[in-house]
Amino acid sequence: MSDDVRSQAIQRLHQRRGLLNYVLGGVIVCLFMIAIWFFTGQGYFWPGWVIGGFVLGALGYGVNSMMNKPFTDEQIDREIHKGS
């Protein structure tokens, strides 16, 4: 296995771990917001806005991390030639 393939696999693992950390952090923050809402009168469910924001962020993060393909040598060479 080449070092390039290994480094790409490690990068994908880091992205997945980052997504997991984002989701876990979001769950903790959302639960805290729901607790505030619950103990302050339970009127309009404003934590829904926070939850919606975290869901959109998680979807964006997930799409980016799962659909992110490694660059081909042709793409890299083309970018090198643009810069010089």
Secondary structure, DSSP 8 states (H G I E B T S, - for coil): --HHHHHHHHHHHHHHHHHHHHHHHHHHHHHHHHHHHHHTT--S-THHHHHHHHHHHHHHHHHHHHH-----HHHHHHHHHHH-
